[in-house]
Amino acid sequence: MPDTAVTHHTENVNGIDLHWVESGPAAGRLVILVHGFPESWYSWRHQIAALADAGYRTVAIDVRGYGGSSKPSVIEDYRMLRHVGDNVGLVHALGAETATIVGHDWGAPIAWTSAQLRPDVFTAVAGLSVPFSPSGRRRPTEAMAQAGGDDEDFYISYFQTPGVVEAEILPDVRRWLLGIYYSISGDGVLAAGRGPRGALGLVPRGDRLSDQFVYPVEMPEWLTEADVDFYEGEFAGSDFFGPLARYRNIDRDWEDLAPFSDVPITVPSLFVAGEYDGPAITGRRQIERFDKTLPGLTRSVVLPRCGHWVQQERPAETNQLLLEFLTSASRHS
């Protein structure tokens, strides 16, 4: 972790114990960082330092179900509206009225939805990797089943049945984490020879997702053994129920958010993805609709030869983009 002072906090927020790491001046503009799967507040280690040093009050949370935050035992407790409630409650717990929210991977939809439903609180939003996609006409599990075809399952479909993906994760959590981190990074996509259109995403029937993993001969510059050790520690004793429950709420979220399906995000926004980033590749139609769904979009940036872990693979570029966005968004607040 970069040499920047951080403080750890855990408070009861929205009915759960929420853990976060904070850095930067208490009087600075609040920026909330929301991680994805299977990650931690630590995924933002490079951004915490850069934003705090620039004068922002920077808060990186452990999403419910992860790390030091509560891990409810009911799938419905991980529905999107609960996550939005956590973020609103956090702003209030921090004594603030507004914040910029930034999300990556599954954290991106949480950030997008927070800004969509509560633009009075989240006055600017940045999404990394996963484009904003309003609730559509089709039930998500039906659409994803069709995407997989007869012989393959889209990975989110593969994650739906409790116990299936857990059976490949839990026997060796560290190796599974290393496999997913490396395989969908830019380095991993190139090492596997998949090319920019072949990011990991479909699971042949009867196979495991991890059957497609590739592992580094030498650790890449952006991911050290110590980083993987930290992540492994964050999942020590975890059954992955909470992290996987986010996937198992997609139909419930579709129902909950149906009244907002035509509501655009009007606050200033930023989208950043990697050239080899699977969700951005499969989400190209959503990106093409940004003029309608994100009328406040300031920039949409694709980082060459970058994979899914945008803020870790390309920290310097990501930091620059975020700082430029924060400066621009402050002019509109």
Summary of the structure (lengths in Angstrom):
residues: 333
radius of gyration: 18.4
end to end distance: 31.7
largest distance: 55.5
contacts: 1140
relative contact order: 0.15
helix: 44%
strand: 17%
